[in-house]
Amino acid sequence: MQRQLLTGMMALAALLAVCPTASAQRSAGSKIMGTAYEYPYFYRSAGAYQETAYQHADVLRESVGYGEPIPADVAQEHTAAIRSSIQAANKKYAALRKLAGNHKGANAQLDAIDAHHKAALSQVDTIDKHVASGKGDPAAVGDAAHAAAAALKSAQAEHEKLMQHFAKPAPK
C-alpha cells in the first residue's frame, strides 16, 4: 500500500515538474497572443485562400492574353472562385486581427490586405460586367484580371509582412 502511494506521489511530482515547462513553451510560441496552434493555422489558411484567389485571377489574365474573347460561364467560374477564396481568407484574417488586438504593426498589414482584397473584388465585378453579354472583350477582361491579380499579389506581400508580428510556435 505504501509502495503504491509512494509511486503515485512520484508520478504526481513528475507531472507537476513538467507542467510549468509545457506552459512556458506554449506561451513563448506566440509573440502577440493566442494558443500555439492559432497563429499558424489562421496565417497559413489565409495565405492558402489568398493564393487560390490569385491563381484564378492569373488564369483569367492568361486566358485572354491571346486576344480571344472568354465565354461568360468560364469567366464567372473564376470570378466566383476569387470571391469565395477572398471571403474565406478574410475570415482567417479576422481571427488574426482578434489575436493581434491593438498591435499597430499587425493591424496596419491587415488593413492593407483588406484594401487589396477590396480592389481585387472591384476588378472581379468589372470582369463580370464585361462578360455579361456572353463573351467579354479580351482587352477589357485582361486589364481587369491583371489588376485583380496585381491587387492579390500586393495582398500576398502584406501577408508576408504580417508574419513579422507573430512569432512562430516552437515545434514539439
CNS distance restraints for C-alpha pairs under 8 A (distance, minus, plus):
assign (resid   1 and name CA) (resid   5 and name CA) 6.30 0.50 0.50
assign (resid   2 and name CA) (resid   6 and name CA) 6.01 0.50 0.50
assign (resid   3 and name CA) (resid   7 and name CA) 6.09 0.50 0.50
assign (resid   4 and name CA) (resid   8 and name CA) 6.06 0.50 0.50
assign (resid   5 and name CA) (resid   9 and name CA) 6.15 0.50 0.50
assign (resid   6 and name CA) (resid  10 and name CA) 6.19 0.50 0.50
assign (resid   7 and name CA) (resid  11 and name CA) 6.22 0.50 0.50
assign (resid   8 and name CA) (resid  12 and name CA) 6.21 0.50 0.50
assign (resid   9 and name CA) (resid  13 and name CA) 6.08 0.50 0.50
assign (resid  10 and name CA) (resid  14 and name CA) 6.14 0.50 0.50
assign (resid  11 and name CA) (resid  15 and name CA) 6.19 0.50 0.50
assign (resid  12 and name CA) (resid  16 and name CA) 6.16 0.50 0.50
assign (resid  13 and name CA) (resid  17 and name CA) 6.15 0.50 0.50
assign (resid  14 and name CA) (resid  18 and name CA) 6.38 0.50 0.50
assign (resid  15 and name CA) (resid  19 and name CA) 6.26 0.50 0.50
assign (resid  16 and name CA) (resid  20 and name CA) 7.27 0.50 0.50
assign (resid  17 and name CA) (resid  21 and name CA) 7.48 0.50 0.50
assign (resid  18 and name CA) (resid  22 and name CA) 6.33 0.50 0.50
assign (resid  19 and name CA) (resid  23 and name CA) 6.09 0.50 0.50
assign (resid  20 and name CA) (resid  24 and name CA) 6.02 0.50 0.50
assign (resid  21 and name CA) (resid  25 and name CA) 6.18 0.50 0.50
assign (resid  22 and name CA) (resid  26 and name CA) 6.27 0.50 0.50
assign (resid  23 and name CA) (resid  27 and name CA) 6.23 0.50 0.50
assign (resid  24 and name CA) (resid  28 and name CA) 6.07 0.50 0.50
assign (resid  25 and name CA) (resid  29 and name CA) 6.31 0.50 0.50
assign (resid  25 and name CA) (resid 170 and name CA) 7.27 0.50 0.50
assign (resid  26 and name CA) (resid  30 and name CA) 7.61 0.50 0.50
assign (resid  26 and name CA) (resid  35 and name CA) 6.99 0.50 0.50
assign (resid  26 and name CA) (resid  36 and name CA) 5.81 0.50 0.50
assign (resid  26 and name CA) (resid 169 and name CA) 7.34 0.50 0.50
assign (resid  26 and name CA) (resid 170 and name CA) 7.96 0.50 0.50
assign (resid  27 and name CA) (resid  35 and name CA) 7.43 0.50 0.50
assign (resid  27 and name CA) (resid  36 and name CA) 7.51 0.50 0.50
assign (resid  28 and name CA) (resid 169 and name CA) 7.21 0.50 0.50
assign (resid  28 and name CA) (resid 170 and name CA) 7.88 0.50 0.50
assign (resid  29 and name CA) (resid  35 and name CA) 7.75 0.50 0.50
assign (resid  29 and name CA) (resid  36 and name CA) 5.54 0.50 0.50
assign (resid  29 and name CA) (resid 167 and name CA) 6.25 0.50 0.50
assign (resid  29 and name CA) (resid 168 and name CA) 6.03 0.50 0.50
assign (resid  29 and name CA) (resid 169 and name CA) 3.69 0.50 0.50
assign (resid  29 and name CA) (resid 170 and name CA) 5.72 0.50 0.50
assign (resid  30 and name CA) (resid  34 and name CA) 6.52 0.50 0.50
assign (resid  30 and name CA) (resid  35 and name CA) 7.17 0.50 0.50
assign (resid  30 and name CA) (resid  36 and name CA) 6.37 0.50 0.50
assign (resid  30 and name CA) (resid  39 and name CA) 7.42 0.50 0.50
assign (resid  30 and name CA) (resid 166 and name CA) 6.10 0.50 0.50
assign (resid  30 and name CA) (resid 167 and name CA) 4.89 0.50 0.50
assign (resid  30 and name CA) (resid 168 and name CA) 6.42 0.50 0.50
assign (resid  30 and name CA) (resid 169 and name CA) 6.02 0.50 0.50
assign (resid  31 and name CA) (resid 165 and name CA) 6.88 0.50 0.50
assign (resid  31 and name CA) (resid 166 and name CA) 4.98 0.50 0.50
assign (resid  31 and name CA) (resid 167 and name CA) 4.54 0.50 0.50
assign (resid  31 and name CA) (resid 168 and name CA) 7.85 0.50 0.50
assign (resid  32 and name CA) (resid  99 and name CA) 6.92 0.50 0.50
assign (resid  32 and name CA) (resid 100 and name CA) 5.94 0.50 0.50
assign (resid  32 and name CA) (resid 103 and name CA) 7.87 0.50 0.50
assign (resid  32 and name CA) (resid 165 and name CA) 7.05 0.50 0.50
assign (resid  32 and name CA) (resid 166 and name CA) 5.80 0.50 0.50
assign (resid  32 and name CA) (resid 167 and name CA) 7.40 0.50 0.50
assign (resid  33 and name CA) (resid  99 and name CA) 5.69 0.50 0.50
assign (resid  33 and name CA) (resid 100 and name CA) 6.87 0.50 0.50
assign (resid  34 and name CA) (resid  38 and name CA) 6.20 0.50 0.50
assign (resid  34 and name CA) (resid  39 and name CA) 7.04 0.50 0.50
assign (resid  34 and name CA) (resid  99 and name CA) 5.92 0.50 0.50
assign (resid  35 and name CA) (resid  39 and name CA) 7.44 0.50 0.50
assign (resid  36 and name CA) (resid  40 and name CA) 7.73 0.50 0.50
assign (resid  36 and name CA) (resid 169 and name CA) 5.62 0.50 0.50
assign (resid  37 and name CA) (resid  41 and name CA) 6.00 0.50 0.50
assign (resid  37 and name CA) (resid 169 and name CA) 7.73 0.50 0.50
assign (resid  38 and name CA) (resid  42 and name CA) 5.97 0.50 0.50
assign (resid  39 and name CA) (resid  43 and name CA) 5.78 0.50 0.50
assign (resid  39 and name CA) (resid  96 and name CA) 6.92 0.50 0.50
assign (resid  39 and name CA) (resid  99 and name CA) 7.86 0.50 0.50
assign (resid  39 and name CA) (resid 166 and name CA) 7.19 0.50 0.50
assign (resid  39 and name CA) (resid 168 and name CA) 7.69 0.50 0.50
assign (resid  40 and name CA) (resid  44 and name CA) 5.68 0.50 0.50
assign (resid  40 and name CA) (resid 168 and name CA) 7.12 0.50 0.50
assign (resid  40 and name CA) (resid 169 and name CA) 7.89 0.50 0.50
assign (resid  41 and name CA) (resid  45 and name CA) 5.87 0.50 0.50
assign (resid  42 and name CA) (resid  46 and name CA) 5.93 0.50 0.50
assign (resid  42 and name CA) (resid  92 and name CA) 5.05 0.50 0.50
assign (resid  42 and name CA) (resid  93 and name CA) 7.00 0.50 0.50
assign (resid  42 and name CA) (resid  95 and name CA) 6.79 0.50 0.50
assign (resid  42 and name CA) (resid  96 and name CA) 6.42 0.50 0.50
assign (resid  43 and name CA) (resid  47 and name CA) 6.19 0.50 0.50
assign (resid  43 and name CA) (resid  92 and name CA) 7.08 0.50 0.50
assign (resid  43 and name CA) (resid  93 and name CA) 7.44 0.50 0.50
assign (resid  43 and name CA) (resid  96 and name CA) 7.18 0.50 0.50
assign (resid  43 and name CA) (resid 163 and name CA) 7.87 0.50 0.50
assign (resid  44 and name CA) (resid  48 and name CA) 6.11 0.50 0.50
assign (resid  45 and name CA) (resid  49 and name CA) 6.25 0.50 0.50
assign (resid  45 and name CA) (resid  89 and name CA) 7.03 0.50 0.50
assign (resid  45 and name CA) (resid  92 and name CA) 6.74 0.50 0.50
assign (resid  46 and name CA) (resid  50 and name CA) 6.04 0.50 0.50
assign (resid  46 and name CA) (resid  88 and name CA) 7.32 0.50 0.50
assign (resid  46 and name CA) (resid  89 and name CA) 4.28 0.50 0.50
assign (resid  46 and name CA) (resid  90 and name CA) 7.10 0.50 0.50
assign (resid  46 and name CA) (resid  91 and name CA) 7.89 0.50 0.50
assign (resid  46 and name CA) (resid  92 and name CA) 5.29 0.50 0.50
assign (resid  46 and name CA) (resid  93 and name CA) 6.35 0.50 0.50
assign (resid  47 and name CA) (resid  51 and name CA) 5.98 0.50 0.50
assign (resid  47 and name CA) (resid  89 and name CA) 7.11 0.50 0.50
assign (resid  47 and name CA) (resid 156 and name CA) 7.25 0.50 0.50
assign (resid  47 and name CA) (resid 159 and name CA) 7.05 0.50 0.50
assign (resid  48 and name CA) (resid  52 and name CA) 6.21 0.50 0.50
assign (resid  48 and name CA) (resid  89 and name CA) 7.82 0.50 0.50
assign (resid  49 and name CA) (resid  53 and name CA) 6.34 0.50 0.50
assign (resid  49 and name CA) (resid  85 and name CA) 4.99 0.50 0.50
assign (resid  49 and name CA) (resid  86 and name CA) 6.58 0.50 0.50
assign (resid  49 and name CA) (resid  88 and name CA) 6.42 0.50 0.50
assign (resid  49 and name CA) (resid  89 and name CA) 5.18 0.50 0.50
assign (resid  50 and name CA) (resid  54 and name CA) 6.29 0.50 0.50
assign (resid  50 and name CA) (resid  85 and name CA) 6.29 0.50 0.50
assign (resid  50 and name CA) (resid  86 and name CA) 6.07 0.50 0.50
assign (resid  50 and name CA) (resid  89 and name CA) 5.91 0.50 0.50
assign (resid  50 and name CA) (resid 152 and name CA) 7.13 0.50 0.50
assign (resid  50 and name CA) (resid 155 and name CA) 7.95 0.50 0.50
assign (resid  50 and name CA) (resid 156 and name CA) 7.14 0.50 0.50
assign (resid  51 and name CA) (resid  55 and name CA) 6.17 0.50 0.50
assign (resid  51 and name CA) (resid 152 and name CA) 7.95 0.50 0.50
assign (resid  51 and name CA) (resid 156 and name CA) 7.53 0.50 0.50
assign (resid  52 and name CA) (resid  56 and name CA) 6.40 0.50 0.50
assign (resid  52 and name CA) (resid  82 and name CA) 7.42 0.50 0.50
assign (resid  52 and name CA) (resid  85 and name CA) 6.43 0.50 0.50
assign (resid  53 and name CA) (resid  57 and name CA) 6.38 0.50 0.50
assign (resid  53 and name CA) (resid  81 and name CA) 6.72 0.50 0.50
assign (resid  53 and name CA) (resid  82 and name CA) 4.38 0.50 0.50
assign (resid  53 and name CA) (resid  83 and name CA) 7.45 0.50 0.50
assign (resid  53 and name CA) (resid  85 and name CA) 5.33 0.50 0.50
assign (resid  53 and name CA) (resid  86 and name CA) 6.35 0.50 0.50
assign (resid  53 and name CA) (resid 152 and name CA) 7.38 0.50 0.50
assign (resid  54 and name CA) (resid  58 and name CA) 6.06 0.50 0.50
assign (resid  54 and name CA) (resid  82 and name CA) 7.40 0.50 0.50
assign (resid  54 and name CA) (resid 148 and name CA) 7.86 0.50 0.50
assign (resid  54 and name CA) (resid 149 and name CA) 5.52 0.50 0.50
assign (resid  54 and name CA) (resid 152 and name CA) 5.58 0.50 0.50
assign (resid  54 and name CA) (resid 153 and name CA) 6.89 0.50 0.50
assign (resid  55 and name CA) (resid  59 and name CA) 6.15 0.50 0.50
assign (resid  55 and name CA) (resid 149 and name CA) 7.95 0.50 0.50
assign (resid  56 and name CA) (resid  60 and name CA) 6.42 0.50 0.50
assign (resid  56 and name CA) (resid  78 and name CA) 5.51 0.50 0.50
assign (resid  56 and name CA) (resid  79 and name CA) 7.49 0.50 0.50
assign (resid  56 and name CA) (resid  81 and name CA) 6.93 0.50 0.50
assign (resid  56 and name CA) (resid  82 and name CA) 6.21 0.50 0.50
assign (resid  57 and name CA) (resid  61 and name CA) 6.18 0.50 0.50
assign (resid  57 and name CA) (resid  78 and name CA) 7.11 0.50 0.50
assign (resid  57 and name CA) (resid  79 and name CA) 7.57 0.50 0.50
assign (resid  57 and name CA) (resid  82 and name CA) 6.97 0.50 0.50
assign (resid  57 and name CA) (resid 145 and name CA) 5.55 0.50 0.50
assign (resid  57 and name CA) (resid 146 and name CA) 7.33 0.50 0.50
assign (resid  57 and name CA) (resid 148 and name CA) 6.26 0.50 0.50
assign (resid  57 and name CA) (resid 149 and name CA) 5.19 0.50 0.50
assign (resid  58 and name CA) (resid  62 and name CA) 6.01 0.50 0.50
assign (resid  58 and name CA) (resid 145 and name CA) 6.99 0.50 0.50
assign (resid  58 and name CA) (resid 146 and name CA) 7.23 0.50 0.50
assign (resid  58 and name CA) (resid 149 and name CA) 5.87 0.50 0.50
assign (resid  59 and name CA) (resid  63 and name CA) 5.90 0.50 0.50
assign (resid  60 and name CA) (resid  64 and name CA) 6.51 0.50 0.50
assign (resid  60 and name CA) (resid  75 and name CA) 6.86 0.50 0.50
assign (resid  60 and name CA) (resid  78 and name CA) 7.17 0.50 0.50
assign (resid  60 and name CA) (resid 141 and name CA) 7.92 0.50 0.50
assign (resid  60 and name CA) (resid 142 and name CA) 7.15 0.50 0.50
assign (resid  60 and name CA) (resid 145 and name CA) 5.95 0.50 0.50
assign (resid  61 and name CA) (resid  65 and name CA) 6.38 0.50 0.50
assign (resid  61 and name CA) (resid 141 and name CA) 7.59 0.50 0.50
assign (resid  61 and name CA) (resid 142 and name CA) 5.07 0.50 0.50
assign (resid  61 and name CA) (resid 143 and name CA) 7.66 0.50 0.50
assign (resid  61 and name CA) (resid 145 and name CA) 4.90 0.50 0.50
assign (resid  61 and name CA) (resid 146 and name CA) 5.54 0.50 0.50
assign (resid  61 and name CA) (resid 149 and name CA) 7.84 0.50 0.50
assign (resid  62 and name CA) (resid  66 and name CA) 7.79 0.50 0.50
assign (resid  62 and name CA) (resid 142 and name CA) 7.76 0.50 0.50
assign (resid  63 and name CA) (resid  70 and name CA) 7.41 0.50 0.50
assign (resid  64 and name CA) (resid  68 and name CA) 5.77 0.50 0.50
assign (resid  64 and name CA) (resid  69 and name CA) 6.49 0.50 0.50
assign (resid  64 and name CA) (resid  70 and name CA) 6.51 0.50 0.50
assign (resid  64 and name CA) (resid 138 and name CA) 5.15 0.50 0.50
assign (resid  64 and name CA) (resid 139 and name CA) 7.33 0.50 0.50
assign (resid  64 and name CA) (resid 141 and name CA) 7.18 0.50 0.50
assign (resid  64 and name CA) (resid 142 and name CA) 5.70 0.50 0.50
assign (resid  65 and name CA) (resid 138 and name CA) 7.43 0.50 0.50
assign (resid  65 and name CA) (resid 142 and name CA) 6.76 0.50 0.50
assign (resid  67 and name CA) (resid 138 and name CA) 5.56 0.50 0.50
assign (resid  67 and name CA) (resid 139 and name CA) 7.08 0.50 0.50
assign (resid  68 and name CA) (resid 138 and name CA) 5.85 0.50 0.50
assign (resid  69 and name CA) (resid 135 and name CA) 5.66 0.50 0.50
assign (resid  69 and name CA) (resid 136 and name CA) 5.45 0.50 0.50
assign (resid  69 and name CA) (resid 137 and name CA) 5.55 0.50 0.50
assign (resid  69 and name CA) (resid 138 and name CA) 4.83 0.50 0.50
assign (resid  70 and name CA) (resid  74 and name CA) 6.86 0.50 0.50
assign (resid  70 and name CA) (resid  75 and name CA) 6.56 0.50 0.50
assign (resid  70 and name CA) (resid 131 and name CA) 7.60 0.50 0.50
assign (resid  70 and name CA) (resid 135 and name CA) 5.46 0.50 0.50
assign (resid  70 and name CA) (resid 136 and name CA) 5.80 0.50 0.50
assign (resid  70 and name CA) (resid 137 and name CA) 7.67 0.50 0.50
assign (resid  70 and name CA) (resid 138 and name CA) 6.75 0.50 0.50
assign (resid  71 and name CA) (resid  75 and name CA) 6.36 0.50 0.50
assign (resid  71 and name CA) (resid 131 and name CA) 7.04 0.50 0.50
assign (resid  71 and name CA) (resid 134 and name CA) 6.04 0.50 0.50
assign (resid  71 and name CA) (resid 135 and name CA) 4.59 0.50 0.50
assign (resid  71 and name CA) (resid 136 and name CA) 6.89 0.50 0.50
assign (resid  72 and name CA) (resid  76 and name CA) 5.89 0.50 0.50
assign (resid  72 and name CA) (resid 128 and name CA) 7.67 0.50 0.50
assign (resid  72 and name CA) (resid 131 and name CA) 4.90 0.50 0.50
assign (resid  72 and name CA) (resid 132 and name CA) 6.33 0.50 0.50
assign (resid  72 and name CA) (resid 133 and name CA) 7.58 0.50 0.50
assign (resid  72 and name CA) (resid 134 and name CA) 5.06 0.50 0.50
assign (resid  72 and name CA) (resid 135 and name CA) 5.34 0.50 0.50
assign (resid  72 and name CA) (resid 136 and name CA) 6.95 0.50 0.50
assign (resid  73 and name CA) (resid  77 and name CA) 6.06 0.50 0.50
assign (resid  74 and name CA) (resid  78 and name CA) 6.68 0.50 0.50
assign (resid  75 and name CA) (resid  79 and name CA) 6.18 0.50 0.50
assign (resid  75 and name CA) (resid 127 and name CA) 7.50 0.50 0.50
assign (resid  75 and name CA) (resid 128 and name CA) 7.29 0.50 0.50
assign (resid  75 and name CA) (resid 131 and name CA) 7.25 0.50 0.50
assign (resid  76 and name CA) (resid  80 and name CA) 5.84 0.50 0.50
assign (resid  76 and name CA) (resid 128 and name CA) 6.48 0.50 0.50
assign (resid  77 and name CA) (resid  81 and name CA) 6.35 0.50 0.50
assign (resid  78 and name CA) (resid  82 and name CA) 6.15 0.50 0.50
assign (resid  79 and name CA) (resid  83 and name CA) 6.22 0.50 0.50
assign (resid  79 and name CA) (resid 124 and name CA) 5.78 0.50 0.50
assign (resid  79 and name CA) (resid 127 and name CA) 7.69 0.50 0.50
assign (resid  79 and name CA) (resid 128 and name CA) 7.36 0.50 0.50
assign (resid  80 and name CA) (resid  84 and name CA) 6.10 0.50 0.50
assign (resid  81 and name CA) (resid  85 and name CA) 5.97 0.50 0.50
assign (resid  82 and name CA) (resid  86 and name CA) 6.10 0.50 0.50
assign (resid  82 and name CA) (resid 121 and name CA) 7.93 0.50 0.50
assign (resid  82 and name CA) (resid 124 and name CA) 7.76 0.50 0.50
assign (resid  83 and name CA) (resid  87 and name CA) 6.08 0.50 0.50
assign (resid  83 and name CA) (resid 121 and name CA) 6.79 0.50 0.50
assign (resid  83 and name CA) (resid 124 and name CA) 7.91 0.50 0.50
assign (resid  84 and name CA) (resid  88 and name CA) 6.20 0.50 0.50
assign (resid  85 and name CA) (resid  89 and name CA) 6.07 0.50 0.50
assign (resid  86 and name CA) (resid  90 and name CA) 5.99 0.50 0.50
assign (resid  86 and name CA) (resid 117 and name CA) 6.81 0.50 0.50
assign (resid  87 and name CA) (resid  91 and name CA) 6.50 0.50 0.50
assign (resid  88 and name CA) (resid  92 and name CA) 6.77 0.50 0.50
assign (resid  89 and name CA) (resid  93 and name CA) 6.20 0.50 0.50
assign (resid  90 and name CA) (resid  94 and name CA) 6.01 0.50 0.50
assign (resid  90 and name CA) (resid 114 and name CA) 7.76 0.50 0.50
assign (resid  91 and name CA) (resid  95 and name CA) 6.56 0.50 0.50
assign (resid  92 and name CA) (resid  96 and name CA) 6.36 0.50 0.50
assign (resid  93 and name CA) (resid  97 and name CA) 6.02 0.50 0.50
assign (resid  93 and name CA) (resid 110 and name CA) 7.04 0.50 0.50
assign (resid  94 and name CA) (resid  98 and name CA) 6.29 0.50 0.50
assign (resid  95 and name CA) (resid  99 and name CA) 6.37 0.50 0.50
assign (resid  96 and name CA) (resid 100 and name CA) 6.05 0.50 0.50
assign (resid  97 and name CA) (resid 101 and name CA) 6.29 0.50 0.50
assign (resid  97 and name CA) (resid 106 and name CA) 7.62 0.50 0.50
assign (resid  97 and name CA) (resid 107 and name CA) 6.65 0.50 0.50
assign (resid  97 and name CA) (resid 110 and name CA) 7.08 0.50 0.50
assign (resid 100 and name CA) (resid 106 and name CA) 6.36 0.50 0.50
assign (resid 100 and name CA) (resid 107 and name CA) 7.13 0.50 0.50
assign (resid 102 and name CA) (resid 107 and name CA) 7.36 0.50 0.50
assign (resid 103 and name CA) (resid 107 and name CA) 6.15 0.50 0.50
assign (resid 104 and name CA) (resid 108 and name CA) 5.98 0.50 0.50
assign (resid 105 and name CA) (resid 109 and name CA) 6.55 0.50 0.50
assign (resid 105 and name CA) (resid 162 and name CA) 7.97 0.50 0.50
assign (resid 105 and name CA) (resid 165 and name CA) 6.96 0.50 0.50
assign (resid 106 and name CA) (resid 110 and name CA) 6.22 0.50 0.50
assign (resid 106 and name CA) (resid 162 and name CA) 5.78 0.50 0.50
assign (resid 106 and name CA) (resid 165 and name CA) 5.80 0.50 0.50
assign (resid 107 and name CA) (resid 111 and name CA) 5.95 0.50 0.50
assign (resid 108 and name CA) (resid 112 and name CA) 6.22 0.50 0.50
assign (resid 109 and name CA) (resid 113 and name CA) 6.15 0.50 0.50
assign (resid 109 and name CA) (resid 158 and name CA) 5.63 0.50 0.50
assign (resid 109 and name CA) (resid 159 and name CA) 7.12 0.50 0.50
assign (resid 109 and name CA) (resid 161 and name CA) 6.96 0.50 0.50
assign (resid 109 and name CA) (resid 162 and name CA) 5.72 0.50 0.50
assign (resid 110 and name CA) (resid 114 and name CA) 6.17 0.50 0.50
assign (resid 110 and name CA) (resid 158 and name CA) 7.69 0.50 0.50
assign (resid 110 and name CA) (resid 159 and name CA) 7.85 0.50 0.50
assign (resid 110 and name CA) (resid 162 and name CA) 7.38 0.50 0.50
assign (resid 111 and name CA) (resid 115 and name CA) 6.28 0.50 0.50
assign (resid 112 and name CA) (resid 116 and name CA) 6.25 0.50 0.50
assign (resid 112 and name CA) (resid 155 and name CA) 7.15 0.50 0.50
assign (resid 112 and name CA) (resid 158 and name CA) 6.82 0.50 0.50
assign (resid 113 and name CA) (resid 117 and name CA) 6.12 0.50 0.50
assign (resid 113 and name CA) (resid 154 and name CA) 7.80 0.50 0.50
assign (resid 113 and name CA) (resid 155 and name CA) 4.76 0.50 0.50
assign (resid 113 and name CA) (resid 156 and name CA) 7.78 0.50 0.50
assign (resid 113 and name CA) (resid 158 and name CA) 6.14 0.50 0.50
assign (resid 113 and name CA) (resid 159 and name CA) 7.05 0.50 0.50
assign (resid 114 and name CA) (resid 118 and name CA) 6.23 0.50 0.50
assign (resid 114 and name CA) (resid 155 and name CA) 7.89 0.50 0.50
assign (resid 115 and name CA) (resid 119 and name CA) 6.27 0.50 0.50
assign (resid 116 and name CA) (resid 120 and name CA) 6.19 0.50 0.50
assign (resid 116 and name CA) (resid 151 and name CA) 5.08 0.50 0.50
assign (resid 116 and name CA) (resid 152 and name CA) 6.34 0.50 0.50
assign (resid 116 and name CA) (resid 154 and name CA) 6.70 0.50 0.50
assign (resid 116 and name CA) (resid 155 and name CA) 5.50 0.50 0.50
assign (resid 117 and name CA) (resid 121 and name CA) 6.13 0.50 0.50
assign (resid 117 and name CA) (resid 151 and name CA) 6.86 0.50 0.50
assign (resid 117 and name CA) (resid 152 and name CA) 6.58 0.50 0.50
assign (resid 117 and name CA) (resid 155 and name CA) 6.96 0.50 0.50
assign (resid 118 and name CA) (resid 122 and name CA) 6.16 0.50 0.50
assign (resid 119 and name CA) (resid 123 and name CA) 6.44 0.50 0.50
assign (resid 119 and name CA) (resid 148 and name CA) 6.97 0.50 0.50
assign (resid 119 and name CA) (resid 151 and name CA) 6.29 0.50 0.50
assign (resid 120 and name CA) (resid 124 and name CA) 6.24 0.50 0.50
assign (resid 120 and name CA) (resid 147 and name CA) 7.06 0.50 0.50
assign (resid 120 and name CA) (resid 148 and name CA) 4.20 0.50 0.50
assign (resid 120 and name CA) (resid 149 and name CA) 7.17 0.50 0.50
assign (resid 120 and name CA) (resid 151 and name CA) 5.46 0.50 0.50
assign (resid 120 and name CA) (resid 152 and name CA) 6.41 0.50 0.50
assign (resid 121 and name CA) (resid 125 and name CA) 6.27 0.50 0.50
assign (resid 121 and name CA) (resid 148 and name CA) 7.22 0.50 0.50
assign (resid 122 and name CA) (resid 126 and name CA) 6.42 0.50 0.50
assign (resid 122 and name CA) (resid 148 and name CA) 7.98 0.50 0.50
assign (resid 123 and name CA) (resid 127 and name CA) 6.29 0.50 0.50
assign (resid 123 and name CA) (resid 144 and name CA) 5.15 0.50 0.50
assign (resid 123 and name CA) (resid 145 and name CA) 6.80 0.50 0.50
assign (resid 123 and name CA) (resid 147 and name CA) 6.63 0.50 0.50
assign (resid 123 and name CA) (resid 148 and name CA) 5.43 0.50 0.50
assign (resid 124 and name CA) (resid 128 and name CA) 6.35 0.50 0.50
assign (resid 124 and name CA) (resid 144 and name CA) 7.07 0.50 0.50
assign (resid 124 and name CA) (resid 145 and name CA) 7.21 0.50 0.50
assign (resid 124 and name CA) (resid 148 and name CA) 6.76 0.50 0.50
assign (resid 125 and name CA) (resid 129 and name CA) 6.30 0.50 0.50
assign (resid 126 and name CA) (resid 130 and name CA) 6.27 0.50 0.50
assign (resid 126 and name CA) (resid 141 and name CA) 7.79 0.50 0.50
assign (resid 126 and name CA) (resid 144 and name CA) 6.52 0.50 0.50
assign (resid 127 and name CA) (resid 131 and name CA) 6.35 0.50 0.50
assign (resid 127 and name CA) (resid 136 and name CA) 7.84 0.50 0.50
assign (resid 127 and name CA) (resid 140 and name CA) 7.75 0.50 0.50
assign (resid 127 and name CA) (resid 141 and name CA) 5.36 0.50 0.50
assign (resid 127 and name CA) (resid 144 and name CA) 6.10 0.50 0.50
assign (resid 127 and name CA) (resid 145 and name CA) 7.10 0.50 0.50
assign (resid 128 and name CA) (resid 132 and name CA) 5.91 0.50 0.50
assign (resid 130 and name CA) (resid 135 and name CA) 7.63 0.50 0.50
assign (resid 130 and name CA) (resid 136 and name CA) 4.92 0.50 0.50
assign (resid 130 and name CA) (resid 137 and name CA) 6.72 0.50 0.50
assign (resid 130 and name CA) (resid 140 and name CA) 7.13 0.50 0.50
assign (resid 130 and name CA) (resid 141 and name CA) 6.53 0.50 0.50
assign (resid 131 and name CA) (resid 135 and name CA) 4.90 0.50 0.50
assign (resid 131 and name CA) (resid 136 and name CA) 4.00 0.50 0.50
assign (resid 131 and name CA) (resid 137 and name CA) 7.50 0.50 0.50
assign (resid 131 and name CA) (resid 141 and name CA) 7.86 0.50 0.50
assign (resid 132 and name CA) (resid 136 and name CA) 7.39 0.50 0.50
assign (resid 136 and name CA) (resid 140 and name CA) 7.46 0.50 0.50
assign (resid 136 and name CA) (resid 141 and name CA) 6.33 0.50 0.50
assign (resid 137 and name CA) (resid 141 and name CA) 6.06 0.50 0.50
assign (resid 138 and name CA) (resid 142 and name CA) 5.66 0.50 0.50
assign (resid 139 and name CA) (resid 143 and name CA) 6.04 0.50 0.50
assign (resid 140 and name CA) (resid 144 and name CA) 6.29 0.50 0.50
assign (resid 141 and name CA) (resid 145 and name CA) 5.95 0.50 0.50
assign (resid 142 and name CA) (resid 146 and name CA) 5.89 0.50 0.50
assign (resid 143 and name CA) (resid 147 and name CA) 6.16 0.50 0.50
assign (resid 144 and name CA) (resid 148 and name CA) 6.09 0.50 0.50
assign (resid 145 and name CA) (resid 149 and name CA) 6.05 0.50 0.50
assign (resid 146 and name CA) (resid 150 and name CA) 6.06 0.50 0.50
assign (resid 147 and name CA) (resid 151 and name CA) 6.13 0.50 0.50
assign (resid 148 and name CA) (resid 152 and name CA) 6.21 0.50 0.50
assign (resid 149 and name CA) (resid 153 and name CA) 6.04 0.50 0.50
assign (resid 150 and name CA) (resid 154 and name CA) 6.18 0.50 0.50
assign (resid 151 and name CA) (resid 155 and name CA) 6.22 0.50 0.50
assign (resid 152 and name CA) (resid 156 and name CA) 6.20 0.50 0.50
assign (resid 153 and name CA) (resid 157 and name CA) 6.40 0.50 0.50
assign (resid 154 and name CA) (resid 158 and name CA) 6.40 0.50 0.50
assign (resid 155 and name CA) (resid 159 and name CA) 6.08 0.50 0.50
assign (resid 156 and name CA) (resid 160 and name CA) 6.34 0.50 0.50
assign (resid 157 and name CA) (resid 161 and name CA) 6.52 0.50 0.50
assign (resid 158 and name CA) (resid 162 and name CA) 6.12 0.50 0.50
assign (resid 159 and name CA) (resid 163 and name CA) 6.88 0.50 0.50
assign (resid 160 and name CA) (resid 164 and name CA) 7.68 0.50 0.50
assign (resid 161 and name CA) (resid 165 and name CA) 7.87 0.50 0.50
assign (resid 162 and name CA) (resid 166 and name CA) 7.37 0.50 0.50
assign (resid 163 and name CA) (resid 167 and name CA) 7.45 0.50 0.50
